[in-house]
Amino acid sequence: MGTQKPAADFYEKIAEQIAGFQFGQALMIGDSLTADIQGGNNAGMDTVWYNPTHMINNSKAVPTYTIHSYQELLDLL
């Protein structure tokens, strides 16, 4: 692939494979602030940080939503 998270072009290469994909209508869900959340932010997607251990976010990545359980994800969707 030649690229990796959190680079925006990582997500762009994936999006090219999905007909009609729109970053503004996608949701990046992940447990890594630096790869998943920052990557989603870089690509222009809303993000969900799965944080079951209630860690403190000391990174520059700002998730759109933070959840602590899968039930919270279901409620969010």
N, C-alpha and C positions, 0 to 999 in steps of 0.2 A: 504494500500500500504506500510506503514511502513517507508516512506521517503518523502521528499518534496524538492521543489526547494530551493536553487540552487545546491543541491547535485547531483553529476554526476549519482549516482545509481537511482535517480528518473527518469532520461531520459533513462537509460539503461533498466529499467523495462518496460517502454512504448515501447521502440524499440524492445524488445523481442516479442511484440505482432504484429509487422508489418513485414511481410515476405520481406526479402531482404533489410531491412533498413540499410542505411550507414550514419553515422554521418557526414562524409566528404561531403555528397551530400545534407545535410539538412540545413535549414535556420531557426533559432529561431528568431521569431519576437515578441517583447514585449515592454511594456512601463515602466517596472520596471528594473532599473539597477542592483539592488541587487538580485532579484529573476530570472528574465528572461535572462538578458544579462550575468550576472555572471554564471548562470546555464548553458546557452548555451556554454559559454567559457569552463566551467568545463567539459562539455561533448564532447568538440572538434568540435562544430558546428560553422559556421559563424553566426553572429548575426546582427539583425537590431533593433536599438533603435527607437521606435516611440515616438518622442518628439515634439508634436504640440505646446507647450508653450515655446519652445526654452530655456529650463532649462539648467543650467551649470552642467556639469558632475564633481562632486567633489568626486566621488567614485573611487574605484580601478578597477571597471569593465570597460573594453574597448570594445565598440561595433565595429564590422567590418564596419557597415554603420550606419549613423544617418539620419532619415527622419523626416520631419515636417508635412507631409500630406499623405493621402492615395494615391494620384496621384503619389507622389514620389516613393511609394512602387511599384505601377504598372510600372513605368518607370524603376525601378531597376530590376524587375523580367523579 
